[in-house]
Amino acid sequence: MTVTAIVGANWGDEGKGKMIDVMAAKSSFVVRYQGGSNAGHTIINNYGKFSLHLLPSGVFYPTVTNVIGPGTALDIEVLRGELHELSQRGVPVPKLFISERAQILLPVHRLFDQLEEERLGTRGFGSTKRGIAPFYADKYMKLGIQAADLFDPARLQERLDQLLTTKNILLKHLYGRMPIQSEEWLAQLLEQAEWLAPYVCDTTELLQKAWANGEQILLEGQLGALRDPDHGIYPFSTSSSTLAGFASVGAGLPPYAITKVVAVIKAYSSCVGAGPFVTELQGDEADDLRRRGGDAGEYGATTGRPRRMGWFDAVATRYGCKLQGATEAALTNLDVLGYLDEIPVCVGYRLDKGTITDQFPVTGKLNTAKPVLEELPGWKCDISQIKRFADLPEAAKKYIEFVESRVGVQISTISVGPRRDQIIHVV
């Protein structure tokens, strides 16, 4: 029986989409267990290049059952759009089930996300404006609407009225907007319910049976450890737990079911959104790395924003791997660094008053931290076609060994390009 959680060790953008796609080939189930459409997983396969924001990354395999778990923010409009795109581009209709307990992200959540970022101005958090923070705020204020509520019109009306009571006060007195009447949404939600009905079921029971039968289950995380609201760079975090420890909760499996945690780490650093980023590069140096990164450069899969770029951060990555409880790691984008004579890596942070630490500090101390850099020799060649670890240049092997020793987790897989076949299995 194998349940694997695949998660990010950093700020997100580590290349989880490709790694999930590769691992999904040997899985029976792929499960989204947290977050919503505020981040994307980029996948390149025989059908083309795709950015999935809500659909699990196993949808390209006819043999995989894809599940959107109860911990996910279900944006029905985004889901319909993604399924339509797959159909338009020739992808067979995927097997998909949605938890009846998953809560619905509503238009008012997107509206409040946008209004609040506008109100904050330069003090904003770099939100994707997909409604995630307002959604989770309502969820934990017990104002949310579950997928099952869509099939009970009387209950749905009651839940909408309750949710909009406080929202309309804020709309009028904080944002200067007109109030919303629940009737404006009811017909739309009932139409969406009709479309959604074939997918909705008790996914917890579905996954519990699959686990008991020994089927391979892959739990797909969104973003990375440093965006976790409890352990990350709060308040520049997301609004649901990004840790493997939450995977069992968001999927509906017991915690001891998870036997393997794969932390995805990138050979350099990148992130989208506001917040401290100690190794951040500026100017031409950042542009050069950004341009070379990934299949079409380093740009957010959801927002299209240029990613902030930096050198590999051993301090942040070791911390992220510990938080995730990583049993192994996958190193991505190693091929991108082939243009460098020497490769800087961050091995510590210089804090106020000159103190140097190799431990990841709280956000307030990160704001003024400076990287302590060490340089490793580059390999100055294209490694994107290499299939075996033994065939890598010695400098590339040394870089991998350095990363492995600094983060304290064995690297089992190395990605040397965006395609499925550009993978080196170490163990």
Secondary structure in CASP SS format (residue, H / E / C, confidence):
PFRMAT SS
TARGET T0000
AUTHOR 0000-0000-0000
METHOD secondary structure of the structure
MODEL  1
M C 1.00
T C 1.00
V E 1.00
T E 1.00
A E 1.00
I E 1.00
V E 1.00
G E 1.00
A C 1.00
N C 1.00
W C 1.00
G C 1.00
D C 1.00
E C 1.00
G C 1.00
K H 1.00
G H 1.00
K H 1.00
M H 1.00
I H 1.00
D H 1.00
V H 1.00
M H 1.00
A H 1.00
A C 1.00
K C 1.00
S C 1.00
S C 1.00
F E 1.00
V E 1.00
V E 1.00
R E 1.00
Y C 1.00
Q C 1.00
G E 1.00
G C 1.00
S C 1.00
N C 1.00
A C 1.00
G C 1.00
H E 1.00
T E 1.00
I E 1.00
I E 1.00
N E 1.00
N C 1.00
Y C 1.00
G E 1.00
K E 1.00
F E 1.00
S E 1.00
L E 1.00
H C 1.00
L C 1.00
L C 1.00
P C 1.00
S C 1.00
G C 1.00
V C 1.00
F C 1.00
Y C 1.00
P C 1.00
T C 1.00
V C 1.00
T E 1.00
N E 1.00
V E 1.00
I E 1.00
G C 1.00
P C 1.00
G C 1.00
T E 1.00
A E 1.00
L E 1.00
D C 1.00
I H 1.00
E H 1.00
V H 1.00
L H 1.00
R H 1.00
G H 1.00
E H 1.00
L H 1.00
H H 1.00
E H 1.00
L H 1.00
S H 1.00
Q H 1.00
R C 1.00
G C 1.00
V C 1.00
P C 1.00
V C 1.00
P C 1.00
K E 1.00
L E 1.00
F E 1.00
I E 1.00
S E 1.00
E C 1.00
R C 1.00
A C 1.00
Q E 1.00
I E 1.00
L C 1.00
L C 1.00
P H 1.00
V H 1.00
H H 1.00
R H 1.00
L H 1.00
F H 1.00
D H 1.00
Q H 1.00
L H 1.00
E H 1.00
E H 1.00
E H 1.00
R H 1.00
L H 1.00
G H 1.00
T H 1.00
R H 1.00
G C 1.00
F C 1.00
G C 1.00
S C 1.00
T C 1.00
K C 1.00
R C 1.00
G C 1.00
I H 1.00
A H 1.00
P H 1.00
F H 1.00
Y H 1.00
A H 1.00
D H 1.00
K H 1.00
Y H 1.00
M C 1.00
K C 1.00
L C 1.00
G C 1.00
I C 1.00
Q E 1.00
A H 1.00
A H 1.00
D H 1.00
L H 1.00
F H 1.00
D C 1.00
P H 1.00
A H 1.00
R H 1.00
L H 1.00
Q H 1.00
E H 1.00
R H 1.00
L H 1.00
D H 1.00
Q H 1.00
L H 1.00
L H 1.00
T H 1.00
T H 1.00
K H 1.00
N H 1.00
I H 1.00
L H 1.00
L H 1.00
K H 1.00
H H 1.00
L C 1.00
Y C 1.00
G C 1.00
R C 1.00
M C 1.00
P C 1.00
I C 1.00
Q C 1.00
S C 1.00
E H 1.00
E H 1.00
W H 1.00
L H 1.00
A H 1.00
Q H 1.00
L H 1.00
L H 1.00
E H 1.00
Q H 1.00
A H 1.00
E H 1.00
W H 1.00
L H 1.00
A H 1.00
P H 1.00
Y H 1.00
V E 1.00
C E 1.00
D C 1.00
T H 1.00
T H 1.00
E H 1.00
L H 1.00
L H 1.00
Q H 1.00
K H 1.00
A H 1.00
W H 1.00
A H 1.00
N C 1.00
G C 1.00
E C 1.00
Q C 1.00
I E 1.00
L E 1.00
L E 1.00
E E 1.00
G E 1.00
Q E 1.00
L E 1.00
G E 1.00
A H 1.00
L H 1.00
R H 1.00
D C 1.00
P C 1.00
D C 1.00
H C 1.00
G C 1.00
I C 1.00
Y C 1.00
P C 1.00
F C 1.00
S C 1.00
T C 1.00
S C 1.00
S C 1.00
S C 1.00
T C 1.00
L C 1.00
A H 1.00
G H 1.00
F H 1.00
A H 1.00
S H 1.00
V H 1.00
G H 1.00
A H 1.00
G C 1.00
L C 1.00
P C 1.00
P H 1.00
Y H 1.00
A H 1.00
I E 1.00
T E 1.00
K E 1.00
V E 1.00
V E 1.00
A E 1.00
V E 1.00
I E 1.00
K E 1.00
A C 1.00
Y C 1.00
S E 1.00
S E 1.00
C E 1.00
V C 1.00
G C 1.00
A C 1.00
G C 1.00
P C 1.00
F C 1.00
V C 1.00
T C 1.00
E E 1.00
L C 1.00
Q C 1.00
G H 1.00
D H 1.00
E H 1.00
A H 1.00
D H 1.00
D H 1.00
L H 1.00
R H 1.00
R H 1.00
R H 1.00
G C 1.00
G C 1.00
D C 1.00
A C 1.00
G C 1.00
E C 1.00
Y E 1.00
G C 1.00
A C 1.00
T C 1.00
T C 1.00
G C 1.00
R C 1.00
P E 1.00
R C 1.00
R E 1.00
M E 1.00
G E 1.00
W C 1.00
F E 1.00
D E 1.00
A H 1.00
V H 1.00
A H 1.00
T H 1.00
R H 1.00
Y H 1.00
G H 1.00
C H 1.00
K H 1.00
L H 1.00
Q H 1.00
G C 1.00
A C 1.00
T C 1.00
E E 1.00
A E 1.00
A E 1.00
L E 1.00
T E 1.00
N C 1.00
L H 1.00
D H 1.00
V H 1.00
L H 1.00
G H 1.00
Y H 1.00
L C 1.00
D C 1.00
E E 1.00
I E 1.00
P E 1.00
V E 1.00
C E 1.00
V E 1.00
G E 1.00
Y E 1.00
R E 1.00
L C 1.00
D H 1.00
K H 1.00
G H 1.00
T C 1.00
I E 1.00
T E 1.00
D C 1.00
Q C 1.00
F C 1.00
P C 1.00
V C 1.00
T H 1.00
G H 1.00
K H 1.00
L H 1.00
N C 1.00
T C 1.00
A C 1.00
K E 1.00
P E 1.00
V E 1.00
L E 1.00
E E 1.00
E E 1.00
L E 1.00
P E 1.00
G C 1.00
W C 1.00
K C 1.00
C C 1.00
D C 1.00
I C 1.00
S C 1.00
Q C 1.00
I C 1.00
K C 1.00
R C 1.00
F H 1.00
A H 1.00
D H 1.00
L C 1.00
P C 1.00
E H 1.00
A H 1.00
A H 1.00
K H 1.00
K H 1.00
Y H 1.00
I H 1.00
E H 1.00
F H 1.00
V H 1.00
E H 1.00
S H 1.00
R H 1.00
V H 1.00
G C 1.00
V C 1.00
Q C 1.00
I E 1.00
S E 1.00
T E 1.00
I E 1.00
S E 1.00
V C 1.00
G C 1.00
P C 1.00
R C 1.00
R C 1.00
D C 1.00
Q C 1.00
I E 1.00
I E 1.00
H E 1.00
V C 1.00
V C 1.00
END
